[in-house]
Amino acid sequence: MRKLFIYFLMVIVVVISACSQAKPDNNSLEKSEHFVLVKGGTFMNTKSNYYGKSVTITNFYVGKYEVTQKEWIEVMGSNPSEFKGDNLPVEMVSWYDAVEYSNKRSIQEGLKPYYNIEKIKIDPNNKSDNDNMKWTVTINVGAKGYRLPTEAEWEYAASGGQMSKSYTYSGSNNADEVAWYWKNAGDNYLSGDWNWPLIENNHNKTKPVGDKKPNELGLYDMSGNIREWCWNWYGDFDSNSGSLRVLKGGGWMGDVSSSELSYRGKFEANGMGPDQGFRLFRSE
């Protein structure tokens, strides 16, 4: 009887130990400190391009911050950024870099990758004369891995979702409260009209993520610091082809108008710059 009791205790210890070492459920981000669950619906922000249109967004998760260089290095093993710093947003990354990172991080965390990436198959929907890559990237239906947002999802999140107060910028009508842009991203606060020599001499650059005020949903830097890649082609809002991909959110070198949540930026998918990065999204 004593031996049976000791055996029973050993079994309990093993079970408890196994449970304590079990991996967290990566399919859910409900308790994550770095992601926010955004409840879907129609657009409430009157400044949005989608306000008053028959566009309904489903629930999704979005990163509170732009992807940092530390996060990039942990997945990709190198750092392409011009301005170095663990807590600075990664930049100098193309649209292709962003989708590849999304897949690799998904795999690293045990998630089914969201994208099918065919690097040797030329995308017939890519009409660019300057894109020498033209990977064919399609969606892996039903996958819950990390991904780029659609332009509508990005704008819905930036505009505050169902909690929107109809701000012009993401979280405020005062750009300086929420955005890093050409006037405030350097040594001194600049005035007058946008001027590149002034920006360069002022040592403008990216800033650590999360230093400005968040928007209604608790999201940071959606109106400046870096421009953020979206999934969509630039053109009509439902375009299935094009030459350029959408960028949203302004950046440290951009004019204040590009920090407005309704502003639509664009660039070739293979293009990159020190003001271009991205933010991760995931389907619920």
Secondary structure, 3 states (H helix, E strand, C coil): CHHHHHHHHHHHHHHHHHHHHCCCCCCCCCCCCCEEEECCEECCCCCCCCCCCCCEECCEEEECCCCEHHHHHHHHCCCCCCCCCCCCECCCCCHHHHHHHHHHHHHHCCCCCCEEEEEEEECCCECCCCCCCCEEEEECCCCCCCECCCHHHHHHHHCCHHHCCCCCECCECCHHHHCCCCCCCCCCCCCCCCCHHHHHHCCCCCCCCCCCCCCCCCCCCCCCCCEEEEEEECCCCCCCCECCEEEECCCCCCCHHHHCCCCCEEECCCCCCCCEECCCEEEC
